[in-house]
């Protein structure tokens, strides 16, 4: 199993944030906070990757040729 190495500074900041949350009445473990942060990161970057994949698909040469053929009303032949 992967054991992440977290920068000591980040651990200290996370600890202070957790303590601050506790003072305001919110209960959160540092592990839960890290899980939430990782989940947000994954969602953001998965969405970014999907957009990149879509843009690359739009630029695919075969698709461009097919679009051009459709615009010129040539019948498409399935491969």
C-alpha positions as CSV (number, residue, x, y, z in Angstrom):
1,X,0.0,0.0,0.0
2,X,1.1,3.5,-0.8
3,X,2.3,5.5,2.2
4,X,2.4,9.2,1.3
5,X,5.2,11.5,2.5
6,X,3.7,14.8,3.6
7,X,5.9,17.8,4.1
8,X,6.4,18.6,7.8
9,X,5.2,22.2,7.2
10,X,1.9,21.0,5.7
11,X,1.4,18.7,8.7
12,X,1.8,21.6,11.1
13,X,-0.5,23.8,9.1
14,X,-3.1,21.0,9.0
15,X,-2.8,20.5,12.7
16,X,-3.3,24.2,13.4
17,X,-6.3,24.2,11.1
18,X,-7.8,21.2,12.8
19,X,-7.4,22.9,16.2
20,X,-9.0,26.1,14.9
21,X,-12.0,24.1,13.7
22,X,-12.3,22.3,17.0
23,X,-12.4,25.7,18.8
24,X,-15.3,26.8,16.6
25,X,-17.1,23.5,17.4
26,X,-16.4,21.5,14.2
27,X,-15.0,18.0,14.7
28,X,-12.7,16.8,12.0
29,X,-9.7,14.4,12.0
30,X,-6.6,15.3,10.1
31,X,-7.1,12.1,8.1
32,X,-10.6,13.1,7.1
33,X,-9.3,16.6,6.1
34,X,-6.6,15.1,3.9
35,X,-9.1,12.7,2.3
36,X,-11.4,15.6,1.5
37,X,-8.6,17.6,0.0
38,X,-7.4,14.7,-2.1
39,X,-11.0,14.0,-3.3
40,X,-11.4,17.7,-4.4
41,X,-8.0,17.5,-6.2
42,X,-9.0,14.3,-8.0
43,X,-12.4,15.7,-9.1
44,X,-10.9,18.9,-10.4
45,X,-8.2,17.2,-12.3
46,X,-10.4,14.4,-13.7
47,X,-12.7,17.1,-15.0
48,X,-9.8,19.0,-16.5
49,X,-8.6,15.7,-18.1
50,X,-12.0,15.1,-19.6
51,X,-12.0,18.6,-21.2
52,X,-8.5,18.0,-22.6
53,X,-9.6,14.6,-24.0
54,X,-12.6,16.2,-25.6
55,X,-10.5,18.9,-27.2
56,X,-8.0,16.4,-28.5
57,X,-10.9,14.3,-29.9
58,X,-12.2,17.4,-31.7
59,X,-8.8,17.9,-33.3
60,X,-8.5,14.3,-34.6
61,X,-7.8,14.4,-38.4
62,X,-10.3,11.6,-39.3
63,X,-13.0,13.5,-37.4
64,X,-12.1,16.7,-39.2
65,X,-12.4,14.9,-42.6
66,X,-15.7,13.4,-41.7
67,X,-17.0,16.8,-40.6
68,X,-15.9,18.3,-43.8
69,X,-17.6,15.5,-45.8
70,X,-20.8,16.1,-43.9
71,X,-20.6,19.8,-44.6
72,X,-20.2,19.1,-48.3
73,X,-23.0,16.6,-48.3
74,X,-20.9,13.7,-49.3
75,X,-22.4,10.4,-48.2
76,X,-20.4,8.8,-45.4
77,X,-19.2,5.2,-45.8
78,X,-18.9,3.3,-42.5
79,X,-15.5,1.6,-42.0
